[in-house]
Amino acid sequence: MIAVFIEIKDGKAKKSSLEALSEAKRRTAELGMETAAILVGCATGGPAAEVWPLGPTRIYALENAALAEYSPQGYAKAIADFARETGPAAVFFAATAMGKDLAPRVAARLAVGLASDCTRIGVKDGRLEFTRPIYAGKAFLSLRLTSTPQIASLRPNVFPLEPPVAGAAAEIVRKSVEIPVGFIKGRIAEVLKEPTSEIDVTEADIIISGGRGLKGPENFTLLHELAALFPRAAVGASRSAVDSGWIGHQHQVGQTGKTVAPNLYLAVGISGAIQHLAGMSSSKYIAAVNKDPEAPIFKVADYGIVGDLFEVIPHLSEELKKLID
Protein backbone atom coordinates (compact mmCIF):
# COMPACT_ATOMS: atom_id res chain seq x y z
CA MET A 1 0.00 0.00 0.00
CA ILE A 2 1.08 3.56 -0.75
CA ALA A 3 -0.58 6.05 1.59
CA VAL A 4 -0.87 9.76 0.82
CA PHE A 5 -1.32 12.52 3.39
CA ILE A 6 -4.09 14.85 2.20
CA GLU A 7 -3.53 18.44 3.27
CA ILE A 8 -6.71 20.38 4.00
CA LYS A 9 -7.08 24.13 3.66
CA ASP A 10 -10.36 25.97 4.29
CA GLY A 11 -12.19 22.65 4.37
CA LYS A 12 -10.92 21.49 0.97
CA ALA A 13 -8.19 19.11 -0.13
CA LYS A 14 -5.24 20.97 -1.64
CA LYS A 15 -4.60 20.35 -5.32
CA SER A 16 -0.98 19.42 -4.62
CA SER A 17 -2.12 16.58 -2.33
CA LEU A 18 -4.50 15.30 -4.99
CA GLU A 19 -1.57 15.35 -7.45
CA ALA A 20 0.44 13.24 -4.99
CA LEU A 21 -2.50 10.84 -4.69
CA SER A 22 -2.73 10.62 -8.49
CA GLU A 23 0.96 9.73 -8.71
CA ALA A 24 0.55 7.12 -5.96
CA LYS A 25 -2.32 5.58 -7.92
CA ARG A 26 -0.15 5.31 -11.04
CA ARG A 27 2.71 3.70 -9.13
CA THR A 28 0.49 1.23 -7.25
CA ALA A 29 -0.99 0.16 -10.58
CA GLU A 30 2.54 -0.85 -11.64
CA LEU A 31 3.38 -2.50 -8.34
CA GLY A 32 0.07 -4.30 -7.80
CA MET A 33 -0.62 -2.48 -4.53
CA GLU A 34 -3.50 -0.55 -3.01
CA THR A 35 -3.67 3.23 -2.63
CA ALA A 36 -4.85 4.92 0.53
CA ALA A 37 -5.51 8.52 1.57
CA ILE A 38 -4.84 9.88 5.05
CA LEU A 39 -6.99 12.62 6.57
CA VAL A 40 -5.87 13.95 9.94
CA GLY A 41 -8.11 15.65 12.48
CA CYS A 42 -10.85 16.83 10.12
CA ALA A 43 -14.37 15.90 9.15
CA THR A 44 -14.25 13.50 6.22
CA GLY A 45 -17.27 14.88 4.33
CA GLY A 46 -15.97 17.52 1.90
CA PRO A 47 -12.34 16.37 1.58
CA ALA A 48 -13.37 12.71 1.21
CA ALA A 49 -15.68 13.63 -1.66
CA GLU A 50 -12.70 15.21 -3.46
CA VAL A 51 -10.51 12.19 -2.80
CA TRP A 52 -12.98 9.47 -3.81
CA PRO A 53 -12.96 10.18 -7.58
CA LEU A 54 -9.18 9.57 -7.69
CA GLY A 55 -9.73 5.95 -6.77
CA PRO A 56 -8.04 5.17 -3.44
CA THR A 57 -9.03 1.85 -1.91
CA ARG A 58 -9.39 3.34 1.57
CA ILE A 59 -9.52 6.71 3.26
CA TYR A 60 -8.07 6.65 6.75
CA ALA A 61 -9.44 9.30 9.09
CA LEU A 62 -7.07 9.83 12.04
CA GLU A 63 -9.18 11.49 14.69
CA ASN A 64 -8.49 13.39 17.90
CA ALA A 65 -9.88 16.74 19.06
CA ALA A 66 -6.30 17.95 19.61
CA LEU A 67 -5.65 17.63 15.86
CA ALA A 68 -8.38 20.03 14.77
CA GLU A 69 -5.64 22.54 13.86
CA TYR A 70 -2.28 21.65 12.33
CA SER A 71 0.31 20.64 14.90
CA PRO A 72 3.73 19.39 13.71
CA GLN A 73 4.10 17.21 16.80
CA GLY A 74 0.53 15.89 16.81
CA TYR A 75 0.28 15.24 13.07
CA ALA A 76 3.71 13.56 12.95
CA LYS A 77 2.75 11.24 15.82
CA ALA A 78 -0.61 10.40 14.23
CA ILE A 79 0.90 9.49 10.86
CA ALA A 80 3.87 7.63 12.36
CA ASP A 81 1.55 5.57 14.59
CA PHE A 82 -0.65 4.85 11.56
CA ALA A 83 2.39 3.67 9.56
CA ARG A 84 3.53 1.35 12.36
CA GLU A 85 0.04 -0.16 12.60
CA THR A 86 -0.80 -0.56 8.91
CA GLY A 87 2.69 -1.07 7.41
CA PRO A 88 2.46 0.87 4.11
CA ALA A 89 5.27 0.41 1.60
CA ALA A 90 5.45 4.20 1.17
CA VAL A 91 3.90 7.42 2.42
CA PHE A 92 3.71 10.42 0.08
CA PHE A 93 3.33 14.09 1.01
CA ALA A 94 2.96 17.17 -1.18
CA ALA A 95 6.09 19.34 -0.89
CA THR A 96 4.14 22.33 0.40
CA ALA A 97 5.11 24.35 3.45
CA MET A 98 3.19 21.87 5.62
CA GLY A 99 4.48 18.83 3.76
CA LYS A 100 8.10 19.97 4.02
CA ASP A 101 7.59 20.47 7.75
CA LEU A 102 5.74 17.21 8.36
CA ALA A 103 7.45 14.61 6.14
CA PRO A 104 10.89 14.77 7.82
CA ARG A 105 9.27 14.65 11.26
CA VAL A 106 7.42 11.46 10.31
CA ALA A 107 10.60 9.98 8.80
CA ALA A 108 12.54 10.80 11.98
CA ARG A 109 9.89 9.18 14.20
CA LEU A 110 10.01 6.03 12.08
CA ALA A 111 13.82 6.15 11.70
CA VAL A 112 13.56 5.81 7.91
CA GLY A 113 14.87 7.70 4.88
CA LEU A 114 13.22 10.61 3.08
CA ALA A 115 13.25 11.64 -0.58
CA SER A 116 12.29 15.31 -0.57
CA ASP A 117 10.91 17.59 -3.30
CA CYS A 118 10.70 14.82 -5.90
CA THR A 119 9.97 15.73 -9.51
CA ARG A 120 9.68 12.16 -10.80
CA ILE A 121 8.85 8.75 -9.35
CA GLY A 122 9.35 5.58 -11.35
CA VAL A 123 9.36 1.84 -10.80
CA LYS A 124 12.53 -0.11 -11.53
CA ASP A 125 13.01 -3.80 -10.76
CA GLY A 126 9.80 -3.74 -8.73
CA ARG A 127 10.96 -0.88 -6.48
CA LEU A 128 10.22 2.82 -6.34
CA GLU A 129 12.91 5.11 -7.70
CA PHE A 130 12.80 8.82 -6.82
CA THR A 131 14.29 11.73 -8.77
CA ARG A 132 14.92 15.12 -7.19
CA PRO A 133 16.88 18.25 -8.20
CA ILE A 134 20.19 19.01 -6.47
CA TYR A 135 22.79 21.80 -6.65
CA ALA A 136 20.10 24.47 -7.04
CA GLY A 137 18.48 22.57 -9.89
CA LYS A 138 21.65 22.16 -11.95
CA ALA A 139 21.55 18.35 -11.67
CA PHE A 140 19.11 15.58 -10.83
CA LEU A 141 19.63 12.74 -8.38
CA SER A 142 17.91 9.37 -8.72
CA LEU A 143 17.75 7.29 -5.56
CA ARG A 144 16.11 4.32 -3.91
CA LEU A 145 15.19 4.17 -0.26
CA THR A 146 16.12 0.93 1.48
CA SER A 147 14.04 1.54 4.60
CA THR A 148 10.29 0.93 4.95
CA PRO A 149 8.05 2.81 4.73
CA GLN A 150 9.59 4.97 2.04
CA ILE A 151 8.78 8.62 2.78
CA ALA A 152 8.69 11.12 -0.08
CA SER A 153 7.46 14.65 -0.70
CA LEU A 154 6.33 15.54 -4.24
CA ARG A 155 6.81 18.96 -5.79
CA PRO A 156 3.45 20.64 -6.57
CA ASN A 157 2.37 21.24 -10.18
CA VAL A 158 4.79 18.61 -11.52
CA PHE A 159 2.73 15.41 -11.31
CA PRO A 160 -0.42 15.38 -13.47
CA LEU A 161 -3.79 15.20 -11.77
CA GLU A 162 -5.74 12.10 -12.80
CA PRO A 163 -9.22 12.65 -14.24
CA PRO A 164 -11.99 11.76 -11.77
CA VAL A 165 -13.66 8.37 -12.06
CA ALA A 166 -17.44 8.62 -12.04
CA GLY A 167 -19.06 6.62 -9.26
CA ALA A 168 -15.79 5.83 -7.50
CA ALA A 169 -16.01 5.32 -3.75
CA ALA A 170 -13.59 4.26 -1.05
CA GLU A 171 -13.96 2.62 2.33
CA ILE A 172 -13.58 5.12 5.17
CA VAL A 173 -11.65 3.72 8.12
CA ARG A 174 -11.79 5.84 11.26
CA LYS A 175 -8.92 5.51 13.70
CA SER A 176 -8.69 7.19 17.09
CA VAL A 177 -5.29 8.77 17.73
CA GLU A 178 -3.89 8.82 21.26
CA ILE A 179 -2.39 12.21 22.10
CA PRO A 180 -1.14 12.37 25.71
CA VAL A 181 -1.98 15.47 27.71
CA GLY A 182 0.78 18.04 27.29
CA PHE A 183 2.30 16.23 24.28
CA ILE A 184 1.54 19.11 21.90
CA LYS A 185 3.74 22.02 22.98
CA GLY A 186 2.66 24.64 20.46
CA ARG A 187 -0.74 25.53 19.07
CA ILE A 188 -2.02 27.87 16.36
CA ALA A 189 -3.45 30.93 18.05
CA GLU A 190 -4.59 32.79 14.95
CA VAL A 191 -4.39 32.55 11.18
CA LEU A 192 -3.84 35.88 9.43
CA LYS A 193 -4.95 35.72 5.83
CA GLU A 194 -3.79 38.10 3.15
CA PRO A 195 -6.69 40.23 1.86
CA THR A 196 -6.58 38.85 -1.67
CA SER A 197 -8.32 36.15 -3.66
CA GLU A 198 -5.06 34.92 -5.18
CA ILE A 199 -4.05 31.34 -4.52
CA ASP A 200 -0.70 30.31 -3.07
CA VAL A 201 2.19 30.51 -5.54
CA THR A 202 2.94 26.79 -5.11
CA GLU A 203 -0.58 25.96 -6.32
CA ALA A 204 -0.80 28.48 -9.17
CA ASP A 205 -0.85 27.53 -12.85
CA ILE A 206 0.45 30.98 -13.79
CA ILE A 207 2.84 33.08 -11.70
CA ILE A 208 3.72 36.69 -12.41
CA SER A 209 6.77 37.61 -10.35
CA GLY A 210 8.33 41.00 -9.72
CA GLY A 211 11.81 42.01 -8.68
CA ARG A 212 13.86 45.08 -7.90
CA GLY A 213 13.06 46.45 -11.34
CA LEU A 214 9.58 47.39 -10.07
CA LYS A 215 11.27 50.17 -8.03
CA GLY A 216 8.75 50.14 -5.19
CA PRO A 217 5.84 48.33 -3.49
CA GLU A 218 3.19 50.45 -5.19
CA ASN A 219 4.13 49.04 -8.59
CA PHE A 220 3.24 45.47 -7.62
CA THR A 221 -0.31 46.64 -8.38
CA LEU A 222 0.60 46.20 -12.05
CA LEU A 223 1.30 42.52 -11.45
CA HIS A 224 -1.81 41.95 -9.32
CA GLU A 225 -3.96 43.49 -12.06
CA LEU A 226 -2.34 41.29 -14.68
CA ALA A 227 -2.68 38.14 -12.55
CA ALA A 228 -6.38 38.88 -12.03
CA LEU A 229 -6.92 38.38 -15.77
CA PHE A 230 -5.89 34.71 -15.60
CA PRO A 231 -7.52 31.75 -13.84
CA ARG A 232 -5.44 30.14 -11.09
CA ALA A 233 -2.79 32.87 -11.21
CA ALA A 234 -0.71 34.35 -8.40
CA VAL A 235 1.88 37.06 -7.86
CA GLY A 236 5.41 36.03 -6.88
CA ALA A 237 8.53 38.00 -6.01
CA SER A 238 12.29 37.81 -5.86
CA ARG A 239 14.13 37.86 -2.56
CA SER A 240 15.32 41.43 -3.12
CA ALA A 241 11.72 42.66 -3.43
CA VAL A 242 10.70 40.79 -0.28
CA ASP A 243 13.74 41.95 1.69
CA SER A 244 12.91 45.51 0.69
CA GLY A 245 9.48 45.11 2.28
CA TRP A 246 7.61 45.60 -0.98
CA ILE A 247 5.58 42.38 -0.67
CA GLY A 248 5.09 39.61 1.89
CA HIS A 249 7.46 36.67 2.30
CA GLN A 250 4.70 34.23 1.29
CA HIS A 251 5.19 35.46 -2.29
CA GLN A 252 8.94 34.82 -2.40
CA VAL A 253 10.14 32.38 -5.04
CA GLY A 254 13.65 30.98 -4.86
CA GLN A 255 16.11 28.92 -2.90
CA THR A 256 15.20 30.68 0.36
CA GLY A 257 11.53 31.06 -0.60
CA LYS A 258 9.11 28.71 -2.32
CA THR A 259 9.82 26.28 -5.13
CA VAL A 260 7.23 26.49 -7.89
CA ALA A 261 6.46 24.72 -11.15
CA PRO A 262 3.61 26.57 -12.91
CA ASN A 263 2.61 26.20 -16.53
CA LEU A 264 3.81 29.77 -17.12
CA TYR A 265 6.25 31.84 -15.07
CA LEU A 266 6.51 35.51 -16.05
CA ALA A 267 9.53 37.23 -14.49
CA VAL A 268 9.13 41.01 -14.49
CA GLY A 269 12.10 43.15 -13.56
CA ILE A 270 14.00 40.13 -12.21
CA SER A 271 17.64 39.77 -13.19
CA GLY A 272 17.75 36.02 -12.59
CA ALA A 273 20.17 35.31 -9.74
CA ILE A 274 20.94 31.61 -9.31
CA GLN A 275 19.04 31.52 -6.00
CA HIS A 276 15.89 32.70 -7.77
CA LEU A 277 16.33 30.33 -10.71
CA ALA A 278 16.57 27.41 -8.27
CA GLY A 279 12.98 28.04 -7.22
CA MET A 280 11.33 28.40 -10.63
CA SER A 281 13.43 26.53 -13.20
CA SER A 282 10.92 23.63 -13.22
CA SER A 283 8.27 25.91 -14.77
CA LYS A 284 6.93 24.52 -18.04
CA TYR A 285 7.34 27.87 -19.82
CA ILE A 286 9.33 30.88 -18.67
CA ALA A 287 8.88 34.41 -20.01
CA ALA A 288 10.84 37.47 -18.92
CA VAL A 289 10.60 41.24 -19.20
CA ASN A 290 13.80 43.15 -18.44
CA LYS A 291 15.47 46.24 -19.85
CA ASP A 292 18.92 44.64 -19.60
CA PRO A 293 19.52 42.35 -22.60
CA GLU A 294 22.35 40.62 -20.68
CA ALA A 295 20.19 39.71 -17.68
CA PRO A 296 20.75 36.04 -16.68
CA ILE A 297 16.99 35.41 -16.69
CA PHE A 298 17.03 35.44 -20.51
CA LYS A 299 19.31 32.37 -20.52
CA VAL A 300 16.52 30.22 -19.08
CA ALA A 301 13.53 32.03 -20.59
CA ASP A 302 11.56 30.51 -23.45
CA TYR A 303 10.33 33.98 -24.38
CA GLY A 304 11.81 37.34 -23.55
CA ILE A 305 11.04 41.02 -24.01
CA VAL A 306 13.87 43.53 -23.69
CA GLY A 307 12.09 46.69 -22.66
CA ASP A 308 10.74 48.94 -19.93
CA LEU A 309 8.34 46.90 -17.79
CA PHE A 310 6.30 50.06 -17.06
CA GLU A 311 5.46 50.18 -20.75
CA VAL A 312 5.26 46.45 -21.47
CA ILE A 313 3.03 45.27 -18.57
CA PRO A 314 0.24 47.87 -18.97
CA HIS A 315 0.19 47.18 -22.71
CA LEU A 316 0.04 43.42 -22.08
CA SER A 317 -2.85 43.90 -19.65
CA GLU A 318 -4.78 45.99 -22.15
CA GLU A 319 -4.34 43.42 -24.93
CA LEU A 320 -5.47 40.61 -22.62
CA LYS A 321 -8.55 42.58 -21.61
CA LYS A 322 -9.45 42.94 -25.29
CA LEU A 323 -9.22 39.16 -25.73
CA ILE A 324 -11.40 38.56 -22.68
CA ASP A 325 -14.00 41.11 -23.74
N, C-alpha and C positions, 0 to 999 in steps of 0.2 A: 504494500500500500504506500502511495505517496500522499501525504497530507499537506494541505495548504492553509496557512493562516489568512483569514479574510479580515482585512482592516475595515472598520466601519467609521464613517464620518457623517454627521448629521442624519443618522439613521439609515444610511445607504452604504452598500459595499463599494469600496473604491475601485475604479476601473483597473488600476495597476494590480490589485489582488485578483481580479477576475482574469487578467492576462496571465498571471502566475498559475491560476487554476487551469486555464486553457492549455498552457504548456505541460502541466502535470498530466492532463488527460491524454495529450499526444504521446508522452513518454510512457505512461502506463499501458497504452495500447500496444506499444512495441514490446514491453516487458511482460505483458500478460498479468498485470496487477490491477488492483482497484484504486480509485481516486477518492479522497475524502476532503471535506472542507472543515475548518475549525473556526467556530465563532466563540469569542470569549466575552462573558459578562454582559450580553445584550439579548434583547428579545429576538427570537428567531424569525418572526413574521416577515417584515420587509426584506431584510438581507437574505433570508433563506429563499424567498421568491426570486431574487436576482441570481442566486447560485444554482438553483435547480436546473434551469435550462442548459447549463454547461455540462450536465451529466455526471456529477459525482455520485458514487454509490451511497455514501453516507454523509450526513452533516452532523458533526459533533458540537454540541452546545455545552461549553464549560461554564458552569454557573456558580456564582457566589456574589452576594450583595456588595462585597468589598471591591469587586471588579467592574462596577458600573461605569467608572471612569478609568482611563488608561493608567496603569501603574507598571513601570518596568519590572519591579520586584514581583508583584502579584501575577502579571501576565506570564513572565518567564517561568515562575513556579508552576502555573496551571498547565502550560504547554509541555514543560519538561516532565511533569507527572503523567500527563496524557501519553507522551511518547514512551515512557517506561512501562505503562500499563498495556498499550495497544501494539507497541513494537513496529512502527512504520519503517519502511526502508529509507524514506527520505521525508524531510519537512521543508517546504518552500515558503519563502516570505517575499513580498514585494520590497524592493530596495528603496523604500520611501524613508522619510525621517524616522517614523515609528519602526519600520522594518529593520533599518540599520541599527537602531537602538536595541531592538528586541532579539534579533537573530543571534548575535554573539553572546548574549546573556543566556539564551537557551542552550547554545553549544557548550558554553562553559559549565552550566549545571549538569549537562550530560557527559562532559569530558570527551567531546567529539570534535571533528574538524568542521570548518566553515568555508564555503566558497562564496565570496561576497561580490555583489554587483555584477552578476553574470549576464552576458549578452548572447550566449548560446548554450544550449544543453543538448547533447546527443547521446546515443546509445552505442557503445562499442564493446563487442565481446560479452554482451549481456549485462553491461554495467553502465551507469551514468557517467558521462564525461562532461565537465564544465569548462566553459571558456570565459575568461574575464580580461579586461584591459589592464595593462600595467605600464609603468613608466609614463604616467600622464597621457595614456592612450596611444603611445608610440609603438607598442607591441601588444600581442595577445598571448595569454598563458592558458594552455589546456591542462587540466588536472583531473585526477580521480581521487575520491575520498575513500580511505580504507576503513574508516570507522562507521558505525551504524547507530542511530540514523544519520544519513547524510544531510547536513543543513546547508541551505543555499538561499541567497537573496537574489532576486531577478530585477534587472534594471527596467523601470517603467517605459512604456511606449516602444519597446523593442520586440516583444513577443506578441504575435497576432492574437486577437481575441476571436475565439471560435464562435460561429453563428449559433444562436440558441436552437435547441431541439424542442419542437412543439410537443407538449404533453409529458415532458421529462419530469421525474419526481425522484426524490432521494429519501432514504430513511433518516429520520432525525433521532439521534441518540443523545439524551441529556445526561450529563455527568456533573455531580456535585464536586466542587473543588474545595479542599480544606485549606483555609488561610488562617493560621494561628493569630490570636490577638496580639497586636503590636508588631506583626511581621512586616507590614507595609509601613515604611518610614516616611515616605513623602506622598502627598496627595495634591491633586489639581485643585487649586482654590478658585480660579477663574480663567475663562478662555476669552481672550480679547481678539475679536475678529476685525479684519481690515474692512472698512466701509466700501467695498467694491464687489461687483458680481463676478469678477474674474476668477477662474479656477487656478489651482496651484500650478506653478510652472512645470513640475514633474509630471502633471497629468495632461498638459495642454498639447493639442495637435499643432498649434502654431504659436511661436514665441517671438515677440518683437522686443529686442533688448537694446538698452541705451547705455552709453559710456560717457567718458569725460567730454566727448565732443558735443554733448547736449548743453554744456556750459552752466547749467543750474537746474534745481529741482522743478522749477515752474515749467520747463520745457518737456518734462516727461508727459505732460498733458497731450502732446503730439502723438506719443506712442500709445497712450490709453485710448485716444480717439480712433487711432488706426486699428488697434486690437479689437475694439468694439464692433468693427465691421465684419469680423470673421467669427464663425462658430468655434467654440472650444479653443479660444486664443487667450494668451496671458502676456503680461509685460515682465521682462527680465531685466537684469542689469549687470554691469561689470563690477568688480570689487572696488575700483576707484570711485564709481558713482555711489556705491553703498557707504564706503568709508567717508565720503564727503557729506553724508547725511541727506543726500538728495532723494533716496527711496529706501524702504525698509529692507532688512537683511533677508527676509523671506523671498525676495525677488532675485537674490544674487545667484548667478550661474558661474560655475568654475570649480577649481580644485578645492577651494575653501568655502564654496557655496554648495549649490545643488547641481547634480549631474542630470542632464536632460537629453531626450532623444525624440524631438518632435518631428512631424513631417516636414515642417519648414521652420528654419531659424533665420530671422532677419536681424543682423547686427548693425545697429545705427550708431555711428560715432564711436565705435569700438576698434582700437588698434589691432587687437588680437594677440595679447600676451599669452605665453604658453599655458599659464595657469587658467586662463579663461577658456582656451581651446580644449583643455582637458575635460571641461564640463559640458561641452556641446558638440564635440567632433563626431558623435554618433548620430547626429541629426541626418535625416534622409536627404534633405536639400538645405544648403546654406546660401544665403544672399547677404550682401554687405553694402552699406552706404558709407563712404569715407572720402574726405577731400584729399587725403594723402594717397597717391597711386602706389606707394611703396609699403603701405600698411600690411603687416603680416597676415591680417584677416583675409586678404585677397588670395593668399596661397592655398587656403582651404575652401574658399567660397566657390560654389557652382555658378553663381551669378554675382556680378559686382557693378556698382555705379560709383564712379569717381565724381564727386560733386558735393555741394553744400547741402547738408541734411535739412536745413531750414527752408530750402527750396524744393528738395526732392520729396520729403515726407508729406507736406501739405498737398503737393500735386498728386502724389500717389493716392492719398485719401480721397481727393476729389474725383479721380478717375474710377476708383472703386465704388464710390457712391453712385456714380452714373450707371455702372453695371448693375448695382443692386436695384436702383429705381427702374 
